Structures are given as C-alpha cells and as structure tokens.
Amino acid sequence: MSEKKIVIAIDGLSSCGKSTIARQLAKELNYLYVDSGAMYRAITLYFLRNNIDFNNKEQILNALDGMDLDFRLNEQTGKVEMFMNNENVEYLIREMIVADKVSEVAAIPEVREFAVKQQQKMGAKKGIIMDGRDIGTTVFPDAELKLFVTADNAVRVERRFKELYQKNPNITIEEVAHNIEMRDYIDANREVSPLRKASDAIEIDTTNLTPEEQLQKVLKIAQNVINS
C-alpha cells in the first residue's frame, strides 16, 4: 500500500524561516515544493519592467493574461527555480527593488486571484508543500497539515540582512528593517487574504532553532499526520 500523500501549507511573515522549512521537508518527504512568494515576486518584476500602473485594472489584467509562470528543477543544484515566460528569473526576483514592491503587488485582488488559481491547480494531486502568507487560509483551507512559522523580529532582520548582503554589500541593516516592517504591515492589513494564522495551524517558533532542529520538529509532525 503506497504512503498517503497530503497537502502541507506553511504560512508566516518574511524571513521567519518558512521557506527553509518547506524546502527541507519537501526533500525529506519527496514532495513538490512551491514557493508562492516567488510567483508574486515574478509578477512584480514583470510589472516593474513593463511600467504597469498598480492602480490600473485594465493594465493589470492585460499583463497577467500575457504571463506564464512555471517552476522548473535545476538538475545541477537540485533546487526548483522560478521561470517567467521561459526566462529564469530566480535570482532577479530576489533583488531589493522587487522586495520593496512585492507586498504592494500581492495585495492587488486581480493578482491574488491569478496566483491562487495556479497554486490550487498545482496542489490538486497532493504531495505538495507550499509556503506563503495565505496558503492555509485561502489557497488550501482543507490542507491536512498547516504550519504557522514565527520568529523574533530582530532575528528576522538579521537573517534577511545576511542573505541580501551577499548579493549587495552596500545594503544597510536599517534598509532591511524598514523593508520588513513595511511588508509586515501590508501583508497583515491588505483587504484580500491578509496574513493570519489558520485556526487549525500548528505554530513553529524558529527563533532559537537551528535548521536541523526545525527540520526534525516539523518532520515528526508531518509523519504523524501522514501515518494517521
């Protein structure tokens, strides 16, 4: 009898470790990992490149209509990367110029509807782990396992700064702190699918956990659900 496949939804604020947990867990369980944030970042990159007015519904719908988003496995690194209209944009979407605007773009109702439909289609066959802001509440409200990841604010800023500093040594910790504060506010207060913990989500605080410790913690939870 084959092992039961489930949907695992992971939510939380930026830089709390949810993507790391999702990748770790997907590798251990041999599940498909989908970084929903990468989709919103790719849409943001497209909007910035094409000077899309964030308040112009017609421009937004036309842009989304001409956009093809796809996740592809990089066989050399073993990581799944974001492609937009057949272009690998995995590294471009991590730039600060995109980070500064992604929460604003992700709050646009038409953008969320576009992304959620694609995400739900990806999860139809189960065996998927997706992380984001509204995965357990909006995208997969019936997911068999929901996690809500948290971490102290100072730790989140430090993690994000270290990540960005490798790409841009001119970045300051003040810029990173401001960006995280701005994104937190937009994510929690947007009109459509605001970030909130699902009532049946299990909270994971990664503040004092090493990557290995957090993996073992969530792996035990996931295996209990899969074997139940």
C-alpha positions as CSV (number, residue, x, y, z in Angstrom):
1,M,0.0,0.0,0.0
2,S,1.5,3.3,-1.0
3,E,2.1,6.1,1.5
4,K,-0.7,8.6,1.8
5,K,0.1,12.0,0.1
6,I,-1.1,15.2,1.8
7,V,-1.0,18.9,1.3
8,I,1.2,20.9,3.7
9,A,0.5,24.6,4.0
10,I,3.2,26.8,5.6
11,D,2.5,30.5,6.4
12,G,4.3,33.2,8.2
13,L,5.9,36.6,7.9
14,S,9.0,37.2,5.8
15,S,12.4,35.9,7.0
16,C,10.9,33.7,9.7
17,G,12.3,30.5,8.1
18,K,9.2,29.1,6.4
19,S,10.9,28.7,3.0
20,T,13.8,26.8,4.6
21,I,11.4,24.5,6.4
22,A,9.4,24.0,3.3
23,R,12.4,23.0,1.2
24,Q,13.8,20.8,3.9
25,L,10.5,19.0,4.4
26,A,9.9,18.6,0.7
27,K,13.3,16.9,0.2
28,E,12.7,14.5,3.1
29,L,9.2,13.6,2.0
30,N,10.0,13.7,-1.7
31,Y,7.2,16.2,-2.2
32,L,6.9,19.1,-4.7
33,Y,7.9,22.4,-3.1
34,V,6.2,25.5,-4.4
35,D,7.4,28.9,-3.2
36,S,4.2,31.0,-3.6
37,G,6.2,34.2,-2.8
38,A,8.3,33.6,-5.9
39,M,5.2,33.8,-8.0
40,Y,4.3,37.2,-6.6
41,R,7.9,38.4,-7.0
42,A,7.9,37.3,-10.6
43,I,4.7,39.2,-11.2
44,T,6.2,42.2,-9.5
45,L,9.3,42.0,-11.7
46,Y,7.1,41.9,-14.8
47,F,5.1,44.9,-13.6
48,L,8.2,46.9,-12.9
49,R,9.8,46.0,-16.2
50,N,6.7,47.0,-18.2
51,N,5.7,50.0,-16.2
52,I,2.4,48.6,-15.2
53,D,0.3,51.0,-13.1
54,F,-0.6,49.2,-9.9
55,N,-3.9,51.1,-9.8
56,N,-4.9,50.4,-13.4
57,K,-7.1,47.3,-13.5
58,E,-7.0,47.1,-17.4
59,Q,-3.2,47.2,-17.5
60,I,-3.0,44.6,-14.7
61,L,-5.4,42.1,-16.3
62,N,-3.6,42.5,-19.7
63,A,-0.3,41.9,-18.1
64,L,-1.5,38.8,-16.2
65,D,-3.0,37.5,-19.4
66,G,0.4,37.6,-21.2
67,M,2.3,36.0,-18.3
68,D,3.3,32.4,-18.0
69,L,4.8,31.3,-14.6
70,D,6.5,27.9,-14.2
71,F,8.7,26.2,-11.6
72,R,11.5,24.1,-13.0
73,L,14.0,21.8,-11.3
74,N,17.7,22.8,-11.7
75,E,19.3,19.4,-12.0
76,Q,22.7,20.8,-11.1
77,T,21.7,22.4,-7.8
78,G,18.6,20.2,-7.1
79,K,16.6,23.3,-6.4
80,V,13.3,24.4,-8.0
81,E,13.6,27.8,-9.8
82,M,11.1,30.4,-11.0
83,F,10.6,30.9,-14.7
84,M,8.6,33.7,-16.2
85,N,7.7,33.4,-19.9
86,N,10.5,30.9,-20.3
87,E,13.1,33.2,-18.6
88,N,14.9,32.0,-15.5
89,V,14.2,34.9,-13.1
90,E,15.0,33.1,-9.8
91,Y,17.8,35.5,-8.9
92,L,16.3,38.7,-10.4
93,I,13.2,38.3,-8.2
94,R,15.3,38.3,-5.0
95,E,16.6,41.9,-5.6
96,M,15.7,44.7,-3.2
97,I,13.8,46.6,-5.9
98,V,11.4,43.7,-6.2
99,A,11.3,43.2,-2.4
100,D,10.2,46.8,-1.9
101,K,7.2,46.4,-4.1
102,V,6.1,42.7,-3.8
103,S,3.7,43.2,-0.9
104,E,2.0,46.1,-2.7
105,V,1.6,44.0,-5.9
106,A,0.5,40.9,-3.9
107,A,-2.3,43.0,-2.3
108,I,-3.9,43.6,-5.7
109,P,-7.1,41.5,-5.9
110,E,-6.6,40.5,-9.6
111,V,-3.1,39.4,-8.9
112,R,-4.1,37.3,-5.9
113,E,-6.9,35.6,-7.9
114,F,-4.5,34.9,-10.7
115,A,-1.9,33.3,-8.4
116,V,-4.3,31.4,-6.2
117,K,-5.9,29.7,-9.1
118,Q,-2.5,28.5,-10.3
119,Q,-1.5,27.4,-6.8
120,Q,-4.7,25.4,-6.3
121,K,-4.2,23.6,-9.6
122,M,-0.7,22.6,-8.5
123,G,-2.0,21.1,-5.3
124,A,-4.8,19.1,-6.8
125,K,-2.7,15.9,-6.9
126,K,-1.5,16.2,-3.3
127,G,2.1,15.5,-2.3
128,I,2.9,19.2,-2.2
129,I,4.3,21.7,0.2
130,M,3.6,25.4,-0.3
131,D,4.7,28.4,1.7
132,G,3.4,31.9,1.7
133,R,1.0,34.3,3.5
134,D,-2.4,32.8,2.8
135,I,-1.8,29.2,2.0
136,G,-3.6,27.6,5.0
137,T,-6.4,30.2,5.0
138,T,-7.2,30.8,1.3
139,V,-5.2,28.6,-1.1
140,F,-5.6,25.3,0.8
141,P,-8.1,25.8,3.6
142,D,-8.6,22.0,3.7
143,A,-4.8,21.1,3.8
144,E,-4.2,18.1,6.0
145,L,-1.3,19.9,7.8
146,K,-1.0,23.7,8.4
147,L,2.1,25.3,10.0
148,F,2.4,28.9,11.0
149,V,6.1,29.9,11.4
150,T,7.2,32.8,13.6
151,A,10.5,34.3,14.8
152,D,11.6,37.3,16.8
153,N,11.7,40.5,14.8
154,A,15.4,41.2,15.4
155,V,16.3,37.6,14.3
156,R,14.2,38.1,11.1
157,V,16.0,41.3,10.3
158,E,19.4,39.7,10.9
159,R,18.7,36.7,8.7
160,R,17.4,38.9,5.9
161,F,20.4,41.2,6.1
162,K,22.9,38.3,5.8
163,E,21.0,37.0,2.8
164,L,20.9,40.3,1.0
165,Y,24.4,41.4,2.0
166,Q,25.9,38.5,0.0
167,K,24.3,40.0,-3.2
168,N,24.7,43.7,-2.3
169,P,27.4,44.7,0.2
170,N,26.0,48.3,0.2
171,I,22.8,47.3,1.8
172,T,22.3,48.6,5.3
173,I,20.5,46.8,8.2
174,E,18.3,49.9,8.6
175,E,17.0,49.4,5.0
176,V,16.3,45.8,5.6
177,A,14.5,46.5,8.9
178,H,12.3,49.2,7.1
179,N,11.5,46.8,4.3
180,I,10.4,44.0,6.7
181,E,8.4,46.4,8.7
182,M,6.6,47.8,5.6
183,R,5.9,44.3,4.2
184,D,4.6,43.1,7.6
185,Y,2.1,45.9,7.7
186,I,0.9,45.4,4.1
187,D,0.7,41.6,4.5
188,A,-1.3,41.8,7.7
189,N,-3.6,44.7,6.7
190,R,-4.4,44.1,3.0
191,E,-8.1,43.7,2.1
192,V,-7.8,40.4,0.2
193,S,-6.4,37.4,2.0
194,P,-4.5,39.1,4.8
195,L,-1.8,37.1,6.6
196,R,-3.3,35.4,9.6
197,K,-2.8,32.1,11.4
198,A,-5.4,29.5,10.5
199,S,-7.4,28.2,13.5
200,D,-6.0,24.7,13.0
201,A,-2.4,25.6,12.2
202,I,0.5,24.5,14.4
203,E,2.8,27.3,15.4
204,I,6.5,26.9,15.0
205,D,8.9,29.5,16.6
206,T,12.2,29.3,14.8
207,T,14.0,32.0,16.8
208,N,16.3,29.6,18.7
209,L,16.2,26.6,16.4
210,T,19.0,25.5,14.0
211,P,18.0,24.4,10.5
212,E,18.4,20.8,11.6
213,E,16.4,21.2,14.8
214,Q,13.5,22.9,12.9
215,L,13.5,20.1,10.3
216,Q,13.3,17.3,12.9
217,K,10.5,19.1,14.7
218,V,8.3,19.6,11.6
219,L,9.2,16.2,10.1
220,K,7.9,14.5,13.2
221,I,4.7,16.5,13.0
222,A,4.3,15.7,9.2
223,Q,5.0,12.0,9.6
224,N,2.4,11.7,12.4
225,V,-0.3,13.3,10.1
226,I,0.7,11.2,7.1
227,N,0.6,8.0,9.1
228,S,-2.6,8.8,11.0
